[in-house]
Amino acid sequence: MKARLLIAAAIGALISALLLVLEPLTDYALLSWEWPGISAAYLFWGATGGGAFPGIAIAWFVNAVVYGAAVFALLMLFRLLTKALPK
C-alpha cells in the first residue's frame, strides 16, 4: 500500500509539473486540466495578496495531490481487478 501511494504521489507530481511547463506553450489549451490548482491558488493565495511564487507553488501542490489521488485510485482498481481474475 505504501509503495502504491508513493508511486501515485510521484506520478501526480510529474503530471502537475508537466501542466506547469506546458501552460505557457499551449496558450491555455490545457487550462481545464489545471483548474483544481488554479482554484486553490485563487482561494488561498489570492485572498492574502501574496506573491506569484507562492501561488504557483500552491497550484502545483494541489494539482499533484488531485492527480496523485486519481492515479492511486486507478492503481487500486487495477490491483482489485487482477486479484479477481481466476488463476
URRA-V420031 format. One record per residue. N is the residue number from 0. RES is the residue in three letters. PHI is phi in whole degrees, -180 to 180 (none if undefined). D_CENTER is the distance of its C-alpha to the mean C-alpha in Angstrom with 1 decimal. Layout:
BEGIN
n=[N/N]
res=[RES/RES]
phi=[PHI/PHI]
d_center=[D_CENTER/D_CENTER]
END
This chain:
BEGIN
n=[0/1/2/3/4/5/6/7/8/9/10/11/12/13/14/15/16/17/18/19/20/21/22/23/24/25/26/27/28/29/30/31/32/33/34/35/36/37/38/39/40/41/42/43/44/45/46/47/48/49/50/51/52/53/54/55/56/57/58/59/60/61/62/63/64/65/66/67/68/69/70/71/72/73/74/75/76/77/78/79/80/81/82/83/84/85/86]
res=[MET/LYS/ALA/ARG/LEU/LEU/ILE/ALA/ALA/ALA/ILE/GLY/ALA/LEU/ILE/SER/ALA/LEU/LEU/LEU/VAL/LEU/GLU/PRO/LEU/THR/ASP/TYR/ALA/LEU/LEU/SER/TRP/GLU/TRP/PRO/GLY/ILE/SER/ALA/ALA/TYR/LEU/PHE/TRP/GLY/ALA/THR/GLY/GLY/GLY/ALA/PHE/PRO/GLY/ILE/ALA/ILE/ALA/TRP/PHE/VAL/ASN/ALA/VAL/VAL/TYR/GLY/ALA/ALA/VAL/PHE/ALA/LEU/LEU/MET/LEU/PHE/ARG/LEU/LEU/THR/LYS/ALA/LEU/PRO/LYS]
phi=[none/-63/-65/-65/-66/-67/-63/-64/-65/-66/-66/-62/-66/-67/-63/-64/-65/-63/-64/-66/-75/-78/-58/-72/-82/-102/54/69/-70/-103/-60/-64/-75/-96/-58/-57/-71/-66/-63/-66/-64/-66/-69/-90/-83/-68/-69/-93/73/-75/-78/-72/-62/-62/-65/-66/-64/-65/-62/-63/-64/-65/-63/-63/-68/-64/-75/-66/-65/-65/-66/-62/-62/-66/-65/-68/-63/-61/-64/-64/-68/-72/-73/-78/-70/-71/-87]
d_center=[19.3/18.3/17.8/15.5/13.4/13.4/12.8/9.7/8.4/9.6/8.3/4.6/6.1/8.1/6.1/4.9/8.6/9.9/9.0/10.5/13.4/14.1/14.2/17.8/19.0/18.3/19.9/17.2/17.0/13.2/13.2/12.5/9.1/8.5/10.3/8.2/7.9/11.4/12.8/12.1/13.5/16.5/17.1/17.1/17.8/19.9/22.1/23.2/23.8/22.0/21.7/19.2/17.7/16.6/15.0/13.0/12.1/11.1/9.0/7.2/7.1/6.1/3.0/2.8/4.7/4.3/3.3/5.4/7.7/8.3/9.2/11.2/13.0/13.8/15.2/17.2/18.5/19.6/21.3/23.1/24.2/25.6/27.4/28.9/30.4/34.1/35.2]
END
